[in-house]
Amino acid sequence: MEDRRFDEREFVQEVVSHTNVEPHYTFPNSSGLLQDLSDLIYYQEEPFGSTSIYAQYCVMRKAKEVGIKVLLDGQGADELFARYHGYYFAFLTNLLKLGRLRDFMSEIVRISKITGLSIFYILLHVNRETFRALPYSLRTLLYTKVKEGLKYVRKDFFHTFKDREKTWIDDRKWGDLNHRLLADITRYSLRGLLKYEDRNSMAFSIETRVPFADDHRLIEFVSHCPFTYKIHNGWTKYLLRCATEDILPPKVRWRRDKKGFVTSENLWLYEIREELKKLIFSRRCDYINDEALYRDFDFILESHRDKEGVSKIWRVINLKLWLQRFF
């Protein structure tokens, strides 16, 4: 997209030069999101957590426009080889549980150098990983105190369904990287991503194939590899980076930052905030505290750096528009 923070064309060009493929570009923006929002919600059929789904939607539309019928996609590689930053904290907690304190400290330093994350930030999130291992009753009490975004959810609705959070945490076994990856591959993260992809691709009659999520032999092999092969010396996806030495250009293979279908979500929602307010406050729903949301709406969207706040706002927007579209 045209936002330089998320422009990945330098890496695209590396692949183009290496493979001689023909590139095609699409540049999603806020006006396009507003125009396509109703159709996007209709095709997805369920609420979704960020506008990255719209970026993927635009990629599928571009493929349709240029006559491409089948796409290869890398879904599953991040969950199989531990690419997301969140996996760092499970990895570090794993080392702590095994008493490998020297490795724990050296990995924190390397992770900080590679990612630019501060050591304080890393330790804070390791603490959050440990927090999820607390007894359920204590965790729930603390959670309601620190989770500011819950103020937009009606209390009766939250208390009715709060036990679902317990199942989600217990099933993923926080602090055990391999178990966490397996849970994300089979029951959580990947299932959602494949659903988003299927809905977006089928909206434009595109077939997508996902070899990292489809080869059971690969999944079984990698799942049984030690967790230190997946994150090593601060590098996520370490095993895959080594395995693709003769395939990928070094600039791509040892890339330090991670971007999915990232968008300028903060800026987009700010640019179309008045139109969004007309859409979402025209009708009340049983799940959302509209008074709290309306009071904070402009302030959060005007604070472009408040990514977490904007993410909460988007999820409420998406839920309310989904309810209007289907109910």
C-alpha positions as CSV (number, residue, x, y, z in Angstrom):
1,M,0.0,0.0,0.0
2,E,1.0,3.6,-0.4
3,D,1.8,4.0,3.4
4,R,5.6,3.8,3.5
5,R,5.4,2.1,6.9
6,F,3.9,-1.0,5.3
7,D,5.3,-0.8,1.8
8,E,7.1,-4.1,1.1
9,R,8.0,-3.6,-2.5
10,E,11.7,-3.8,-1.8
11,F,11.2,-7.4,-0.7
12,V,8.8,-8.1,-3.6
13,Q,11.4,-6.9,-6.0
14,E,14.0,-9.2,-4.5
15,V,11.7,-12.2,-5.2
16,V,10.8,-10.8,-8.7
17,S,14.5,-10.5,-9.6
18,H,15.2,-14.0,-8.2
19,T,12.3,-15.8,-10.0
20,N,11.4,-13.5,-13.0
21,V,7.7,-13.6,-12.1
22,E,5.4,-10.7,-13.1
23,P,4.3,-8.6,-10.1
24,H,0.8,-7.1,-9.7
25,Y,0.1,-4.5,-7.0
26,T,-3.0,-3.3,-5.2
27,F,-3.3,-0.3,-2.8
28,P,-6.2,-0.5,-0.4
29,N,-7.4,2.7,1.3
30,S,-10.0,4.0,3.6
31,S,-12.5,5.1,1.0
32,G,-12.3,1.7,-0.6
33,L,-12.8,0.0,2.8
34,L,-15.9,2.1,3.4
35,Q,-17.3,1.3,0.0
36,D,-16.6,-2.4,0.3
37,L,-17.4,-2.9,3.9
38,S,-20.9,-4.2,3.5
39,D,-19.8,-6.8,0.9
40,L,-16.8,-7.8,3.0
41,I,-18.9,-8.5,6.1
42,Y,-21.4,-10.4,4.0
43,Y,-18.7,-12.6,2.4
44,Q,-16.9,-13.3,5.7
45,E,-20.1,-14.2,7.4
46,E,-18.6,-13.7,10.9
47,P,-17.0,-10.7,12.7
48,F,-13.2,-10.4,12.2
49,G,-10.6,-8.8,14.3
50,S,-8.8,-6.3,12.0
51,T,-8.8,-4.6,8.6
52,S,-6.1,-6.9,7.4
53,I,-8.9,-9.1,6.1
54,Y,-9.7,-6.2,3.7
55,A,-6.2,-6.1,2.4
56,Q,-6.4,-9.8,1.6
57,Y,-9.8,-9.2,0.0
58,C,-8.1,-6.6,-2.3
59,V,-5.4,-9.1,-3.3
60,M,-8.0,-11.6,-4.3
61,R,-9.8,-9.0,-6.3
62,K,-6.6,-8.0,-8.1
63,A,-6.0,-11.7,-9.0
64,K,-9.5,-11.8,-10.5
65,E,-8.8,-8.7,-12.5
66,V,-5.6,-10.0,-14.1
67,G,-7.0,-13.4,-14.8
68,I,-5.3,-15.5,-12.2
69,K,-7.4,-18.6,-11.2
70,V,-5.2,-20.3,-8.6
71,L,-2.9,-18.8,-5.9
72,L,-0.3,-20.3,-3.6
73,D,-0.4,-19.0,-0.1
74,G,1.9,-19.4,2.9
75,Q,-0.8,-19.8,5.5
76,G,0.4,-22.2,8.2
77,A,4.1,-21.4,8.0
78,D,3.9,-18.9,10.9
79,E,2.1,-21.3,13.2
80,L,4.2,-24.3,12.2
81,F,7.6,-22.5,12.6
82,A,6.8,-20.0,15.3
83,R,7.0,-16.7,13.5
84,Y,4.8,-14.3,15.5
85,H,6.3,-12.2,18.3
86,G,3.8,-13.8,20.7
87,Y,5.6,-17.1,20.3
88,Y,8.8,-15.5,21.7
89,F,7.2,-15.3,25.1
90,A,6.1,-19.0,25.1
91,F,9.6,-19.9,24.1
92,L,11.3,-17.9,26.8
93,T,8.9,-19.2,29.4
94,N,9.7,-22.7,28.2
95,L,13.4,-22.0,28.9
96,L,12.6,-20.8,32.4
97,K,10.5,-23.8,33.2
98,L,13.4,-26.0,32.2
99,G,15.8,-24.0,34.4
100,R,17.9,-22.8,31.4
101,L,18.6,-19.4,32.8
102,R,21.7,-18.7,30.8
103,D,19.9,-19.5,27.5
104,F,16.9,-17.4,28.7
105,M,19.0,-14.3,29.2
106,S,21.1,-14.7,26.1
107,E,17.9,-15.2,24.0
108,I,16.3,-12.1,25.4
109,V,19.3,-10.0,24.3
110,R,19.4,-11.5,20.8
111,I,15.6,-11.1,20.4
112,S,15.9,-7.5,21.4
113,K,18.7,-6.8,18.9
114,I,16.8,-8.6,16.0
115,T,13.3,-7.1,16.6
116,G,14.1,-3.8,18.2
117,L,11.8,-4.7,21.2
118,S,13.1,-3.5,24.5
119,I,14.3,-6.0,27.1
120,F,11.7,-4.5,29.5
121,Y,8.9,-5.1,26.9
122,I,10.0,-8.7,26.5
123,L,10.1,-9.3,30.2
124,L,6.7,-7.7,30.6
125,H,5.2,-10.1,28.1
126,V,6.9,-13.1,29.6
127,N,5.1,-12.0,32.9
128,R,1.9,-11.9,30.9
129,E,2.6,-15.4,29.7
130,T,3.1,-16.5,33.3
131,F,-0.1,-14.7,34.3
132,R,-2.2,-17.0,32.2
133,A,-1.0,-19.9,34.3
134,L,-2.6,-18.5,37.5
135,P,-5.7,-20.1,39.0
136,Y,-8.8,-19.3,36.9
137,S,-10.6,-17.3,39.7
138,L,-7.7,-15.1,40.4
139,R,-6.9,-14.6,36.7
140,T,-10.5,-13.6,35.9
141,L,-10.6,-11.1,38.8
142,L,-7.3,-9.4,37.6
143,Y,-8.4,-9.7,33.9
144,T,-11.5,-7.6,34.5
145,K,-9.4,-4.9,36.3
146,V,-6.7,-4.5,33.6
147,K,-8.6,-5.3,30.3
148,E,-9.8,-1.8,29.5
149,G,-11.5,-2.8,26.3
150,L,-14.2,-4.7,28.3
151,K,-15.8,-1.4,29.2
152,Y,-17.4,-1.4,25.7
153,V,-19.0,-4.8,26.4
154,R,-22.1,-5.0,28.5
155,K,-21.3,-6.6,31.9
156,D,-24.1,-9.1,31.8
157,F,-22.9,-10.4,28.4
158,F,-19.3,-10.7,29.6
159,H,-20.2,-12.6,32.7
160,T,-22.4,-15.0,30.8
161,F,-19.6,-16.1,28.5
162,K,-16.4,-15.4,30.5
163,D,-15.8,-19.2,31.0
164,R,-14.9,-19.4,27.3
165,E,-11.7,-17.6,28.0
166,K,-10.7,-20.3,30.5
167,T,-11.1,-23.0,27.8
168,W,-9.0,-21.0,25.4
169,I,-6.2,-20.4,27.8
170,D,-6.1,-24.0,29.3
171,D,-6.2,-25.6,25.9
172,R,-3.2,-23.6,24.6
173,K,-0.9,-24.5,27.6
174,W,0.9,-21.1,27.8
175,G,4.6,-21.5,28.4
176,D,4.9,-24.6,26.2
177,L,5.9,-23.5,22.7
178,N,5.3,-26.8,20.9
179,H,1.9,-27.4,22.5
180,R,1.0,-23.8,21.8
181,L,1.9,-24.2,18.1
182,L,-0.1,-27.4,17.8
183,A,-3.1,-25.8,19.4
184,D,-2.9,-22.8,17.0
185,I,-2.5,-25.1,14.0
186,T,-5.3,-27.5,14.8
187,R,-7.9,-25.4,16.8
188,Y,-7.2,-21.7,16.9
189,S,-5.2,-19.3,14.8
190,L,-4.8,-21.2,11.6
191,R,-8.5,-22.3,11.5
192,G,-9.5,-18.6,11.5
193,L,-7.0,-17.6,8.9
194,L,-8.0,-20.4,6.5
195,K,-11.6,-19.3,7.0
196,Y,-10.8,-15.7,6.1
197,E,-8.8,-16.8,3.1
198,D,-11.5,-19.2,1.9
199,R,-14.2,-16.5,2.1
200,N,-12.1,-13.8,0.4
201,S,-10.9,-16.1,-2.4
202,M,-14.3,-17.6,-3.1
203,A,-15.8,-14.1,-3.3
204,F,-13.8,-13.7,-6.5
205,S,-13.9,-17.3,-7.7
206,I,-10.2,-17.8,-6.9
207,E,-8.8,-21.1,-5.7
208,T,-6.0,-20.9,-3.1
209,R,-3.7,-23.7,-2.1
210,V,-1.8,-23.7,1.2
211,P,1.0,-26.2,1.2
212,F,2.3,-25.4,4.7
213,A,-1.1,-26.2,6.1
214,D,-1.9,-29.2,3.8
215,D,1.2,-31.5,3.9
216,H,0.6,-33.7,6.9
217,R,4.0,-35.2,6.7
218,L,5.7,-31.8,7.0
219,I,3.4,-30.8,9.9
220,E,4.1,-34.1,11.8
221,F,7.8,-33.8,11.3
222,V,8.1,-30.1,12.4
223,S,5.7,-30.7,15.3
224,H,8.1,-33.3,16.7
225,C,11.2,-31.1,16.4
226,P,12.6,-29.5,19.6
227,F,11.2,-26.0,20.3
228,T,14.7,-24.6,20.2
229,Y,14.8,-25.4,16.5
230,K,11.9,-23.1,15.8
231,I,13.3,-20.1,17.7
232,H,17.1,-20.0,18.0
233,N,19.6,-17.2,18.7
234,G,16.7,-14.7,18.6
235,W,15.5,-15.8,15.1
236,T,11.9,-17.0,14.7
237,K,11.3,-19.6,11.9
238,Y,14.9,-20.6,12.3
239,L,14.4,-24.1,10.9
240,L,12.7,-22.8,7.8
241,R,15.2,-20.0,7.2
242,C,18.0,-22.6,7.2
243,A,16.1,-25.0,5.0
244,T,15.5,-22.4,2.3
245,E,19.1,-21.3,1.9
246,D,19.3,-22.3,-1.8
247,I,15.8,-21.0,-2.6
248,L,15.2,-17.5,-1.2
249,P,17.3,-14.4,-1.5
250,P,19.2,-13.6,1.8
251,K,17.4,-10.3,2.1
252,V,14.1,-12.1,2.3
253,R,15.3,-15.2,4.2
254,W,16.9,-13.2,7.0
255,R,14.3,-10.4,7.1
256,R,13.9,-9.1,10.7
257,D,10.5,-7.5,10.6
258,K,7.2,-9.4,10.2
259,K,4.2,-8.1,8.3
260,G,1.1,-10.0,7.5
261,F,-1.7,-8.3,5.5
262,V,-1.0,-5.2,7.6
263,T,-3.0,-2.0,7.0
264,S,-3.0,1.6,8.0
265,E,-6.0,0.8,10.3
266,N,-5.5,3.7,12.6
267,L,-5.5,6.3,9.8
268,W,-8.2,4.6,7.8
269,L,-10.7,4.6,10.7
270,Y,-9.9,8.2,11.5
271,E,-10.5,9.3,7.9
272,I,-13.9,7.7,7.8
273,R,-14.9,8.2,11.4
274,E,-18.0,10.3,10.7
275,E,-19.4,7.8,8.3
276,L,-18.7,5.0,10.7
277,K,-20.5,6.8,13.5
278,K,-23.6,7.2,11.4
279,L,-23.5,3.4,10.6
280,I,-22.9,2.0,14.0
281,F,-24.8,4.3,16.3
282,S,-28.0,4.2,14.2
283,R,-29.1,1.0,16.0
284,R,-28.4,-0.3,19.5
285,C,-27.5,-3.9,20.3
286,D,-27.6,-6.1,23.3
287,Y,-23.8,-6.7,23.6
288,I,-22.3,-3.2,23.4
289,N,-22.2,-0.3,25.8
290,D,-23.0,2.4,23.3
291,E,-22.6,5.3,25.8
292,A,-19.0,4.3,26.7
293,L,-18.2,3.7,23.0
294,Y,-19.6,7.0,21.8
295,R,-17.9,8.9,24.6
296,D,-14.4,7.5,23.6
297,F,-14.9,7.1,19.8
298,D,-13.4,10.4,18.5
299,F,-10.7,10.6,21.2
300,I,-9.3,7.1,20.4
301,L,-9.4,7.6,16.6
302,E,-7.7,11.0,16.9
303,S,-4.9,9.4,18.9
304,H,-3.3,7.7,15.9
305,R,-0.6,6.0,18.0
306,D,-3.2,4.2,20.2
307,K,-3.1,1.0,18.2
308,E,-4.7,-1.1,20.9
309,G,-7.5,1.4,21.4
310,V,-8.2,1.6,17.6
311,S,-8.2,-2.2,17.4
312,K,-10.9,-2.4,20.1
313,I,-12.9,0.2,18.3
314,W,-12.7,-1.7,15.0
315,R,-13.9,-4.9,16.6
316,V,-16.9,-3.2,18.0
317,I,-17.6,-1.5,14.6
318,N,-17.3,-4.9,12.9
319,L,-19.6,-6.6,15.4
320,K,-22.3,-4.0,15.1
321,L,-22.2,-3.9,11.3
322,W,-22.3,-7.7,11.2
323,L,-25.4,-7.7,13.4
324,Q,-27.0,-5.1,11.2
325,R,-26.1,-7.1,8.0
326,F,-27.4,-10.5,9.2
327,F,-30.0,-9.7,11.9
